[in-house]
Amino acid sequence: MQSEARCGKLIVKDGWVICPVCRKGKLLKLRADTTARNLPCKCKRCGQETVVNIDAPEPASVETSA
Ligand SMILES: [Zn+2]
């Protein structure tokens, strides 16, 4: 049971890790302080498993400029 873990760029959109395979499915919800290492997430959309590595907290890019 080998699964190729590609270390490509993770697509993060609106606080969600987007599946790099189909680029449509949401893999994982991110918080500002979320960290993950070698966390396998299976896309519900295409069924591909992607290993997620989140070392540094992503800066929240929420547009809340009043
Ligand atoms: Zn997918």
N, CA, C, O and the ligand as a Tripos MOL2 file, in Angstrom:
@<TRIPOS>MOLECULE
protein
  265   263    67     0     0
PROTEIN
NO_CHARGES

@<TRIPOS>ATOM
      1 N           0.8570   -1.1980    0.0000 N.3       1 MET1
      2 CA          0.0000    0.0000    0.0000 C.3       1 MET1
      3 C           0.8830    1.2330    0.0000 C.2       1 MET1
      4 O           1.0620    1.8960    1.0210 O.2       1 MET1
      5 N           1.4110    1.5130   -1.1350 N.am      2 GLN2
      6 CA          2.2450    2.6990   -1.2390 C.3       2 GLN2
      7 C           1.4490    3.8480   -1.8440 C.2       2 GLN2
      8 O           0.6640    3.6760   -2.7770 O.2       2 GLN2
      9 N           1.6740    4.9770   -1.2980 N.am      3 SER3
     10 CA          1.0070    6.1480   -1.8470 C.3       3 SER3
     11 C           2.0420    7.2450   -2.0760 C.2       3 SER3
     12 O           2.7920    7.6210   -1.1750 O.2       3 SER3
     13 N           2.0570    7.7240   -3.2560 N.am      4 GLU4
     14 CA          3.0270    8.7660   -3.5730 C.3       4 GLU4
     15 C           2.6430   10.0690   -2.9030 C.2       4 GLU4
     16 O           1.5460   10.5940   -3.0960 O.2       4 GLU4
     17 N           3.5640   10.5700   -2.1190 N.am      5 ALA5
     18 CA          3.3110   11.8350   -1.4490 C.3       5 ALA5
     19 C           4.0870   12.9370   -2.1590 C.2       5 ALA5
     20 O           5.2980   13.0820   -1.9910 O.2       5 ALA5
     21 N           3.3900   13.6680   -2.9160 N.am      6 ARG6
     22 CA          4.0470   14.7680   -3.6190 C.3       6 ARG6
     23 C           4.1300   15.9940   -2.7120 C.2       6 ARG6
     24 O           3.1490   16.4150   -2.1000 O.2       6 ARG6
     25 N           5.3080   16.5350   -2.6520 N.am      7 CYS7
     26 CA          5.5070   17.7090   -1.8120 C.3       7 CYS7
     27 C           5.3270   18.9800   -2.6390 C.2       7 CYS7
     28 O           6.2270   19.8140   -2.7400 O.2       7 CYS7
     29 N           4.1880   19.0960   -3.2010 N.am      8 GLY8
     30 CA          3.9090   20.2900   -3.9940 C.3       8 GLY8
     31 C           3.4050   21.4070   -3.1170 C.2       8 GLY8
     32 O           3.2970   21.2710   -1.8980 O.2       8 GLY8
     33 N           3.1050   22.4920   -3.7470 N.am      9 LYS9
     34 CA          2.5870   23.6200   -2.9910 C.3       9 LYS9
     35 C           1.1330   23.3690   -2.6180 C.2       9 LYS9
     36 O           0.3120   22.9470   -3.4320 O.2       9 LYS9
     37 N           0.8630   23.6420   -1.3770 N.am     10 LEU10
     38 CA         -0.5020   23.5160   -0.9340 C.3      10 LEU10
     39 C          -1.2930   24.7550   -1.3410 C.2      10 LEU10
     40 O          -0.8160   25.8870   -1.2740 O.2      10 LEU10
     41 N          -2.4890   24.4910   -1.7530 N.am     11 ILE11
     42 CA         -3.3460   25.6050   -2.1150 C.3      11 ILE11
     43 C          -4.2490   25.9190   -0.9350 C.2      11 ILE11
     44 O          -5.0450   25.0850   -0.5030 O.2      11 ILE11
     45 N          -4.1130   27.1110   -0.4310 N.am     12 VAL12
     46 CA         -4.9390   27.5250    0.6980 C.3      12 VAL12
     47 C          -5.8490   28.6460    0.2370 C.2      12 VAL12
     48 O          -5.4030   29.6700   -0.2810 O.2      12 VAL12
     49 N          -7.1160   28.4260    0.4370 N.am     13 LYS13
     50 CA         -8.0790   29.4230   -0.0030 C.3      13 LYS13
     51 C          -9.1830   29.5580    1.0330 C.2      13 LYS13
     52 O          -9.8190   28.5790    1.4210 O.2      13 LYS13
     53 N          -9.3890   30.7670    1.4620 N.am     14 ASP14
     54 CA        -10.4400   31.0650    2.4250 C.3      14 ASP14
     55 C         -10.3190   30.2120    3.6880 C.2      14 ASP14
     56 O         -11.3190   29.8060    4.2800 O.2      14 ASP14
     57 N          -9.0540   29.9460    4.0910 N.am     15 GLY15
     58 CA         -8.8530   29.1960    5.3040 C.3      15 GLY15
     59 C          -8.9930   27.7000    5.1190 C.2      15 GLY15
     60 O          -9.0610   26.9620    6.1020 O.2      15 GLY15
     61 N          -9.0370   27.2440    3.8950 N.am     16 TRP16
     62 CA         -9.1500   25.8140    3.6160 C.3      16 TRP16
     63 C          -7.9720   25.3800    2.7650 C.2      16 TRP16
     64 O          -7.5300   26.0940    1.8650 O.2      16 TRP16
     65 N          -7.4760   24.1940    3.0710 N.am     17 VAL17
     66 CA         -6.4770   23.5860    2.2000 C.3      17 VAL17
     67 C          -7.2050   22.9290    1.0420 C.2      17 VAL17
     68 O          -8.0310   22.0370    1.2310 O.2      17 VAL17
     69 N          -6.8870   23.3810   -0.1480 N.am     18 ILE18
     70 CA         -7.5630   22.8800   -1.3280 C.3      18 ILE18
     71 C          -6.7760   21.7100   -1.8980 C.2      18 ILE18
     72 O          -5.5460   21.7250   -1.9100 O.2      18 ILE18
     73 N          -7.4770   20.7200   -2.3570 N.am     19 CYS19
     74 CA         -6.8600   19.5390   -2.9490 C.3      19 CYS19
     75 C          -6.0490   19.9420   -4.1820 C.2      19 CYS19
     76 O          -6.5840   20.5480   -5.1100 O.2      19 CYS19
     77 N          -4.7480   19.5980   -4.1870 N.am     20 PRO20
     78 CA         -3.9040   19.9660   -5.3200 C.3      20 PRO20
     79 C          -4.1490   19.0900   -6.5440 C.2      20 PRO20
     80 O          -3.6690   19.3910   -7.6370 O.2      20 PRO20
     81 N          -4.8840   18.0270   -6.3600 N.am     21 VAL21
     82 CA         -5.1300   17.1220   -7.4780 C.3      21 VAL21
     83 C          -6.2750   17.6470   -8.3420 C.2      21 VAL21
     84 O          -6.1240   17.8460   -9.5470 O.2      21 VAL21
     85 N          -7.4060   17.8630   -7.7080 N.am     22 CYS22
     86 CA         -8.5670   18.3300   -8.4730 C.3      22 CYS22
     87 C          -8.7610   19.8320   -8.2970 C.2      22 CYS22
     88 O          -9.5040   20.4660   -9.0460 O.2      22 CYS22
     89 N          -8.0900   20.3850   -7.3100 N.am     23 ARG23
     90 CA         -8.1520   21.8180   -7.0400 C.3      23 ARG23
     91 C          -9.5690   22.3150   -6.7790 C.2      23 ARG23
     92 O          -9.8830   23.4870   -6.9880 O.2      23 ARG23
     93 N         -10.3910   21.4260   -6.3310 N.am     24 LYS24
     94 CA        -11.7670   21.8390   -6.0500 C.3      24 LYS24
     95 C         -12.2290   21.3890   -4.6720 C.2      24 LYS24
     96 O         -13.0180   22.0600   -4.0060 O.2      24 LYS24
     97 N         -11.7130   20.2340   -4.2650 N.am     25 GLY25
     98 CA        -12.1440   19.6950   -2.9850 C.3      25 GLY25
     99 C         -11.4370   20.3550   -1.8280 C.2      25 GLY25
    100 O         -10.2750   20.7450   -1.9370 O.2      25 GLY25
    101 N         -12.1340   20.4790   -0.7310 N.am     26 LYS26
    102 CA        -11.5300   21.0270    0.4730 C.3      26 LYS26
    103 C         -11.0070   19.8810    1.3220 C.2      26 LYS26
    104 O         -11.7420   18.9640    1.6870 O.2      26 LYS26
    105 N          -9.7250   19.9580    1.6240 N.am     27 LEU27
    106 CA         -9.0990   18.8750    2.3750 C.3      27 LEU27
    107 C          -9.1940   19.0950    3.8640 C.2      27 LEU27
    108 O          -9.5520   18.1940    4.6230 O.2      27 LEU27
    109 N          -8.8690   20.3020    4.2700 N.am     28 LEU28
    110 CA         -8.6770   20.5490    5.6890 C.3      28 LEU28
    111 C          -8.9300   22.0150    5.9870 C.2      28 LEU28
    112 O          -8.5350   22.8980    5.2250 O.2      28 LEU28
    113 N          -9.5850   22.2530    7.0900 N.am     29 LYS29
    114 CA         -9.8120   23.6280    7.4800 C.3      29 LYS29
    115 C          -8.6490   24.1090    8.3300 C.2      29 LYS29
    116 O          -8.1840   23.4150    9.2340 O.2      29 LYS29
    117 N          -8.1980   25.2990    8.0210 N.am     30 LEU30
    118 CA         -7.0560   25.8540    8.7310 C.3      30 LEU30
    119 C          -7.4850   26.9330    9.7000 C.2      30 LEU30
    120 O          -8.3720   27.7430    9.4310 O.2      30 LEU30
    121 N          -6.8170   26.9060   10.8330 N.am     31 ARG31
    122 CA         -6.9140   28.0260   11.7500 C.3      31 ARG31
    123 C          -5.6190   28.8090   11.6650 C.2      31 ARG31
    124 O          -4.6690   28.4050   10.9960 O.2      31 ARG31
    125 N          -5.6000   29.9170   12.3430 N.am     32 ALA32
    126 CA         -4.4050   30.7590   12.2950 C.3      32 ALA32
    127 C          -3.2200   30.0720   12.9540 C.2      32 ALA32
    128 O          -2.0630   30.3580   12.6480 O.2      32 ALA32
    129 N          -3.5350   29.1600   13.8640 N.am     33 ASP33
    130 CA         -2.4630   28.5100   14.6020 C.3      33 ASP33
    131 C          -2.3870   27.0200   14.2720 C.2      33 ASP33
    132 O          -1.8490   26.2260   15.0430 O.2      33 ASP33
    133 N          -2.9210   26.6670   13.1450 N.am     34 THR34
    134 CA         -2.9160   25.2530   12.7550 C.3      34 THR34
    135 C          -1.5420   24.8240   12.2830 C.2      34 THR34
    136 O          -0.9160   25.4890   11.4570 O.2      34 THR34
    137 N          -1.0890   23.7190   12.8110 N.am     35 THR35
    138 CA          0.1360   23.1050   12.3090 C.3      35 THR35
    139 C          -0.1340   21.6250   12.0640 C.2      35 THR35
    140 O          -0.8940   20.9800   12.7870 O.2      35 THR35
    141 N           0.5050   21.1150   11.0340 N.am     36 ALA36
    142 CA          0.3280   19.7000   10.7250 C.3      36 ALA36
    143 C           1.6050   19.1680   10.0960 C.2      36 ALA36
    144 O           2.3070   19.8750    9.3740 O.2      36 ALA36
    145 N           1.8830   17.9180   10.3850 N.am     37 ARG37
    146 CA          3.0730   17.3140    9.7950 C.3      37 ARG37
    147 C           2.7380   15.9090    9.3250 C.2      37 ARG37
    148 O           2.3230   15.0450   10.0960 O.2      37 ARG37
    149 N           2.9330   15.7210    8.0410 N.am     38 ASN38
    150 CA          2.6510   14.4210    7.4350 C.3      38 ASN38
    151 C           1.2320   13.9510    7.7580 C.2      38 ASN38
    152 O           0.9850   12.7990    8.1120 O.2      38 ASN38
    153 N           0.3330   14.8940    7.6180 N.am     39 LEU39
    154 CA         -1.0540   14.5670    7.8980 C.3      39 LEU39
    155 C          -1.7640   14.1970    6.5940 C.2      39 LEU39
    156 O          -1.9690   15.0490    5.7290 O.2      39 LEU39
    157 N          -2.1330   12.9320    6.4590 N.am     40 PRO40
    158 CA         -2.8160   12.5170    5.2400 C.3      40 PRO40
    159 C          -4.2730   12.9470    5.2430 C.2      40 PRO40
    160 O          -5.0310   12.6760    6.1750 O.2      40 PRO40
    161 N          -4.6330   13.6250    4.1700 N.am     41 CYS41
    162 CA         -6.0110   14.0630    4.0300 C.3      41 CYS41
    163 C          -6.5550   13.5320    2.7130 C.2      41 CYS41
    164 O          -5.9750   13.7560    1.6500 O.2      41 CYS41
    165 N          -7.6430   12.8460    2.7950 N.am     42 LYS42
    166 CA         -8.2260   12.2830    1.5860 C.3      42 LYS42
    167 C          -9.3130   13.2030    1.0620 C.2      42 LYS42
    168 O         -10.2320   13.6040    1.7770 O.2      42 LYS42
    169 N          -9.1700   13.5140   -0.1940 N.am     43 CYS43
    170 CA        -10.1270   14.4100   -0.8180 C.3      43 CYS43
    171 C         -11.4460   13.6830   -1.0330 C.2      43 CYS43
    172 O         -11.4860   12.5710   -1.5600 O.2      43 CYS43
    173 N         -12.5050   14.3250   -0.6190 N.am     44 LYS44
    174 CA        -13.8110   13.7030   -0.7860 C.3      44 LYS44
    175 C         -14.2700   13.7840   -2.2360 C.2      44 LYS44
    176 O         -15.1740   13.0710   -2.6710 O.2      44 LYS44
    177 N         -13.6240   14.6640   -2.9530 N.am     45 ARG45
    178 CA        -14.0910   14.9340   -4.3010 C.3      45 ARG45
    179 C         -13.4770   13.9630   -5.3170 C.2      45 ARG45
    180 O         -14.1770   13.3580   -6.1280 O.2      45 ARG45
    181 N         -12.1450   13.8340   -5.2460 N.am     46 CYS46
    182 CA        -11.4680   12.9790   -6.2210 C.3      46 CYS46
    183 C         -10.9270   11.7130   -5.5860 C.2      46 CYS46
    184 O         -10.5260   10.7890   -6.2940 O.2      46 CYS46
    185 N         -10.9090   11.6550   -4.2610 N.am     47 GLY47
    186 CA        -10.4900   10.4410   -3.5920 C.3      47 GLY47
    187 C          -8.9950   10.3060   -3.4520 C.2      47 GLY47
    188 O          -8.5210    9.3030   -2.9180 O.2      47 GLY47
    189 N          -8.2400   11.2740   -3.9090 N.am     48 GLN48
    190 CA         -6.7920   11.2090   -3.7980 C.3      48 GLN48
    191 C          -6.3540   11.6410   -2.4010 C.2      48 GLN48
    192 O          -6.9170   12.5510   -1.7940 O.2      48 GLN48
    193 N          -5.3310   10.9500   -1.9230 N.am     49 GLU49
    194 CA         -4.8260   11.2910   -0.6080 C.3      49 GLU49
    195 C          -3.6200   12.2030   -0.7320 C.2      49 GLU49
    196 O          -2.7020   11.9370   -1.5080 O.2      49 GLU49
    197 N          -3.6320   13.2610    0.0260 N.am     50 THR50
    198 CA         -2.5390   14.2240   -0.0110 C.3      50 THR50
    199 C          -1.9760   14.3810    1.3860 C.2      50 THR50
    200 O          -2.7150   14.5370    2.3590 O.2      50 THR50
    201 N          -0.6500   14.3370    1.4700 N.am     51 VAL51
    202 CA         -0.0140   14.5390    2.7620 C.3      51 VAL51
    203 C           0.2140   16.0290    2.9730 C.2      51 VAL51
    204 O           0.8720   16.7010    2.1790 O.2      51 VAL51
    205 N          -0.3450   16.5110    4.0500 N.am     52 VAL52
    206 CA         -0.2990   17.9380    4.3230 C.3      52 VAL52
    207 C           0.7660   18.2480    5.3570 C.2      52 VAL52
    208 O           0.8340   17.6230    6.4150 O.2      52 VAL52
    209 N           1.5850   19.2140    5.0340 N.am     53 ASN53
    210 CA          2.5800   19.7060    5.9890 C.3      53 ASN53
    211 C           2.4070   21.2050    6.1780 C.2      53 ASN53
    212 O           2.5620   21.9970    5.2490 O.2      53 ASN53
    213 N           2.0880   21.5550    7.3810 N.am     54 ILE54
    214 CA          1.9130   22.9710    7.6830 C.3      54 ILE54
    215 C           2.8150   23.3000    8.8640 C.2      54 ILE54
    216 O           2.5040   22.9760   10.0100 O.2      54 ILE54
    217 N           3.9030   23.9310    8.5760 N.am     55 ASP55
    218 CA          4.8840   24.2120    9.6180 C.3      55 ASP55
    219 C           4.6260   25.5560   10.2890 C.2      55 ASP55
    220 O           4.4390   25.6460   11.5020 O.2      55 ASP55
    221 N           4.6220   26.5680    9.4800 N.am     56 ALA56
    222 CA          4.4280   27.9000   10.0270 C.3      56 ALA56
    223 C           2.9720   28.3180    9.8680 C.2      56 ALA56
    224 O           2.3340   28.0240    8.8570 O.2      56 ALA56
    225 N           2.4640   28.9970   10.8660 N.am     57 PRO57
    226 CA          1.1000   29.4830   10.7880 C.3      57 PRO57
    227 C           0.9310   30.4300    9.6130 C.2      57 PRO57
    228 O           1.7180   31.3530    9.4060 O.2      57 PRO57
    229 N          -0.1200   30.1700    8.8550 N.am     58 GLU58
    230 CA         -0.3930   31.0500    7.7380 C.3      58 GLU58
    231 C          -0.9780   32.3590    8.2460 C.2      58 GLU58
    232 O          -1.8520   32.3630    9.1130 O.2      58 GLU58
    233 N          -0.5040   33.4400    7.7150 N.am     59 PRO59
    234 CA         -1.0790   34.7340    8.0980 C.3      59 PRO59
    235 C          -2.4980   34.8600    7.5660 C.2      59 PRO59
    236 O          -2.7820   34.6430    6.3880 O.2      59 PRO59
    237 N          -3.3460   35.2120    8.4710 N.am     60 ALA60
    238 CA         -4.7470   35.3120    8.0930 C.3      60 ALA60
    239 C          -4.9400   36.4560    7.1070 C.2      60 ALA60
    240 O          -4.5840   37.6040    7.3720 O.2      60 ALA60
    241 N          -5.5090   36.1080    5.9770 N.am     61 SER61
    242 CA         -5.7250   37.1140    4.9380 C.3      61 SER61
    243 C          -7.2050   37.4270    4.8290 C.2      61 SER61
    244 O          -7.8190   37.3510    3.7650 O.2      61 SER61
    245 N          -7.7350   37.7760    5.9660 N.am     62 VAL62
    246 CA         -9.1560   38.0860    5.9930 C.3      62 VAL62
    247 C          -9.3450   39.5890    5.7980 C.2      62 VAL62
    248 O          -8.7560   40.4170    6.4930 O.2      62 VAL62
    249 N         -10.1660   39.8880    4.8530 N.am     63 GLU63
    250 CA        -10.3760   41.3060    4.5650 C.3      63 GLU63
    251 C         -11.4370   41.8640    5.5050 C.2      63 GLU63
    252 O         -12.6410   41.7220    5.2930 O.2      63 GLU63
    253 N         -10.9350   42.4980    6.5440 N.am     64 THR64
    254 CA        -11.8600   43.0660    7.5160 C.3      64 THR64
    255 C         -11.5790   44.5450    7.6860 C.2      64 THR64
    256 O         -11.6990   45.0960    8.7800 O.2      64 THR64
    257 N         -11.2000   45.1790    6.5820 N.am     65 SER65
    258 CA        -10.9330   46.6060    6.6500 C.3      65 SER65
    259 C         -12.2380   47.3750    6.6020 C.2      65 SER65
    260 O         -12.9310   47.3870    5.5850 O.2      65 SER65
    261 N         -12.5560   48.0020    7.6870 N.am     66 ALA66
    262 CA        -13.8000   48.7260    7.7810 C.3      66 ALA66
    263 C         -13.7280   50.0360    7.0170 C.2      66 ALA66
    264 O         -14.7020   50.7880    6.9860 O.2      66 ALA66
    265 ZN         -9.3510   16.3070   -4.9400 Zn       67 ZN67
@<TRIPOS>BOND
     1     1     2 1
     2     2     3 1
     3     3     4 2
     4     3     5 am
     5     5     6 1
     6     6     7 1
     7     7     8 2
     8     7     9 am
     9     9    10 1
    10    10    11 1
    11    11    12 2
    12    11    13 am
    13    13    14 1
    14    14    15 1
    15    15    16 2
    16    15    17 am
    17    17    18 1
    18    18    19 1
    19    19    20 2
    20    19    21 am
    21    21    22 1
    22    22    23 1
    23    23    24 2
    24    23    25 am
    25    25    26 1
    26    26    27 1
    27    27    28 2
    28    27    29 am
    29    29    30 1
    30    30    31 1
    31    31    32 2
    32    31    33 am
    33    33    34 1
    34    34    35 1
    35    35    36 2
    36    35    37 am
    37    37    38 1
    38    38    39 1
    39    39    40 2
    40    39    41 am
    41    41    42 1
    42    42    43 1
    43    43    44 2
    44    43    45 am
    45    45    46 1
    46    46    47 1
    47    47    48 2
    48    47    49 am
    49    49    50 1
    50    50    51 1
    51    51    52 2
    52    51    53 am
    53    53    54 1
    54    54    55 1
    55    55    56 2
    56    55    57 am
    57    57    58 1
    58    58    59 1
    59    59    60 2
    60    59    61 am
    61    61    62 1
    62    62    63 1
    63    63    64 2
    64    63    65 am
    65    65    66 1
    66    66    67 1
    67    67    68 2
    68    67    69 am
    69    69    70 1
    70    70    71 1
    71    71    72 2
    72    71    73 am
    73    73    74 1
    74    74    75 1
    75    75    76 2
    76    75    77 am
    77    77    78 1
    78    78    79 1
    79    79    80 2
    80    79    81 am
    81    81    82 1
    82    82    83 1
    83    83    84 2
    84    83    85 am
    85    85    86 1
    86    86    87 1
    87    87    88 2
    88    87    89 am
    89    89    90 1
    90    90    91 1
    91    91    92 2
    92    91    93 am
    93    93    94 1
    94    94    95 1
    95    95    96 2
    96    95    97 am
    97    97    98 1
    98    98    99 1
    99    99   100 2
   100    99   101 am
   101   101   102 1
   102   102   103 1
   103   103   104 2
   104   103   105 am
   105   105   106 1
   106   106   107 1
   107   107   108 2
   108   107   109 am
   109   109   110 1
   110   110   111 1
   111   111   112 2
   112   111   113 am
   113   113   114 1
   114   114   115 1
   115   115   116 2
   116   115   117 am
   117   117   118 1
   118   118   119 1
   119   119   120 2
   120   119   121 am
   121   121   122 1
   122   122   123 1
   123   123   124 2
   124   123   125 am
   125   125   126 1
   126   126   127 1
   127   127   128 2
   128   127   129 am
   129   129   130 1
   130   130   131 1
   131   131   132 2
   132   131   133 am
   133   133   134 1
   134   134   135 1
   135   135   136 2
   136   135   137 am
   137   137   138 1
   138   138   139 1
   139   139   140 2
   140   139   141 am
   141   141   142 1
   142   142   143 1
   143   143   144 2
   144   143   145 am
   145   145   146 1
   146   146   147 1
   147   147   148 2
   148   147   149 am
   149   149   150 1
   150   150   151 1
   151   151   152 2
   152   151   153 am
   153   153   154 1
   154   154   155 1
   155   155   156 2
   156   155   157 am
   157   157   158 1
   158   158   159 1
   159   159   160 2
   160   159   161 am
   161   161   162 1
   162   162   163 1
   163   163   164 2
   164   163   165 am
   165   165   166 1
   166   166   167 1
   167   167   168 2
   168   167   169 am
   169   169   170 1
   170   170   171 1
   171   171   172 2
   172   171   173 am
   173   173   174 1
   174   174   175 1
   175   175   176 2
   176   175   177 am
   177   177   178 1
   178   178   179 1
   179   179   180 2
   180   179   181 am
   181   181   182 1
   182   182   183 1
   183   183   184 2
   184   183   185 am
   185   185   186 1
   186   186   187 1
   187   187   188 2
   188   187   189 am
   189   189   190 1
   190   190   191 1
   191   191   192 2
   192   191   193 am
   193   193   194 1
   194   194   195 1
   195   195   196 2
   196   195   197 am
   197   197   198 1
   198   198   199 1
   199   199   200 2
   200   199   201 am
   201   201   202 1
   202   202   203 1
   203   203   204 2
   204   203   205 am
   205   205   206 1
   206   206   207 1
   207   207   208 2
   208   207   209 am
   209   209   210 1
   210   210   211 1
   211   211   212 2
   212   211   213 am
   213   213   214 1
   214   214   215 1
   215   215   216 2
   216   215   217 am
   217   217   218 1
   218   218   219 1
   219   219   220 2
   220   219   221 am
   221   221   222 1
   222   222   223 1
   223   223   224 2
   224   223   225 am
   225   225   226 1
   226   226   227 1
   227   227   228 2
   228   227   229 am
   229   229   230 1
   230   230   231 1
   231   231   232 2
   232   231   233 am
   233   233   234 1
   234   234   235 1
   235   235   236 2
   236   235   237 am
   237   237   238 1
   238   238   239 1
   239   239   240 2
   240   239   241 am
   241   241   242 1
   242   242   243 1
   243   243   244 2
   244   243   245 am
   245   245   246 1
   246   246   247 1
   247   247   248 2
   248   247   249 am
   249   249   250 1
   250   250   251 1
   251   251   252 2
   252   251   253 am
   253   253   254 1
   254   254   255 1
   255   255   256 2
   256   255   257 am
   257   257   258 1
   258   258   259 1
   259   259   260 2
   260   259   261 am
   261   261   262 1
   262   262   263 1
   263   263   264 2
@<TRIPOS>SUBSTRUCTURE
     1 MET1         2 RESIDUE 1 A MET
     2 GLN2         6 RESIDUE 1 A GLN
     3 SER3        10 RESIDUE 1 A SER
     4 GLU4        14 RESIDUE 1 A GLU
     5 ALA5        18 RESIDUE 1 A ALA
     6 ARG6        22 RESIDUE 1 A ARG
     7 CYS7        26 RESIDUE 1 A CYS
     8 GLY8        30 RESIDUE 1 A GLY
     9 LYS9        34 RESIDUE 1 A LYS
    10 LEU10       38 RESIDUE 1 A LEU
    11 ILE11       42 RESIDUE 1 A ILE
    12 VAL12       46 RESIDUE 1 A VAL
    13 LYS13       50 RESIDUE 1 A LYS
    14 ASP14       54 RESIDUE 1 A ASP
    15 GLY15       58 RESIDUE 1 A GLY
    16 TRP16       62 RESIDUE 1 A TRP
    17 VAL17       66 RESIDUE 1 A VAL
    18 ILE18       70 RESIDUE 1 A ILE
    19 CYS19       74 RESIDUE 1 A CYS
    20 PRO20       78 RESIDUE 1 A PRO
    21 VAL21       82 RESIDUE 1 A VAL
    22 CYS22       86 RESIDUE 1 A CYS
    23 ARG23       90 RESIDUE 1 A ARG
    24 LYS24       94 RESIDUE 1 A LYS
    25 GLY25       98 RESIDUE 1 A GLY
    26 LYS26      102 RESIDUE 1 A LYS
    27 LEU27      106 RESIDUE 1 A LEU
    28 LEU28      110 RESIDUE 1 A LEU
    29 LYS29      114 RESIDUE 1 A LYS
    30 LEU30      118 RESIDUE 1 A LEU
    31 ARG31      122 RESIDUE 1 A ARG
    32 ALA32      126 RESIDUE 1 A ALA
    33 ASP33      130 RESIDUE 1 A ASP
    34 THR34      134 RESIDUE 1 A THR
    35 THR35      138 RESIDUE 1 A THR
    36 ALA36      142 RESIDUE 1 A ALA
    37 ARG37      146 RESIDUE 1 A ARG
    38 ASN38      150 RESIDUE 1 A ASN
    39 LEU39      154 RESIDUE 1 A LEU
    40 PRO40      158 RESIDUE 1 A PRO
    41 CYS41      162 RESIDUE 1 A CYS
    42 LYS42      166 RESIDUE 1 A LYS
    43 CYS43      170 RESIDUE 1 A CYS
    44 LYS44      174 RESIDUE 1 A LYS
    45 ARG45      178 RESIDUE 1 A ARG
    46 CYS46      182 RESIDUE 1 A CYS
    47 GLY47      186 RESIDUE 1 A GLY
    48 GLN48      190 RESIDUE 1 A GLN
    49 GLU49      194 RESIDUE 1 A GLU
    50 THR50      198 RESIDUE 1 A THR
    51 VAL51      202 RESIDUE 1 A VAL
    52 VAL52      206 RESIDUE 1 A VAL
    53 ASN53      210 RESIDUE 1 A ASN
    54 ILE54      214 RESIDUE 1 A ILE
    55 ASP55      218 RESIDUE 1 A ASP
    56 ALA56      222 RESIDUE 1 A ALA
    57 PRO57      226 RESIDUE 1 A PRO
    58 GLU58      230 RESIDUE 1 A GLU
    59 PRO59      234 RESIDUE 1 A PRO
    60 ALA60      238 RESIDUE 1 A ALA
    61 SER61      242 RESIDUE 1 A SER
    62 VAL62      246 RESIDUE 1 A VAL
    63 GLU63      250 RESIDUE 1 A GLU
    64 THR64      254 RESIDUE 1 A THR
    65 SER65      258 RESIDUE 1 A SER
    66 ALA66      262 RESIDUE 1 A ALA
    67 ZN67       265 GROUP 0 **** ****
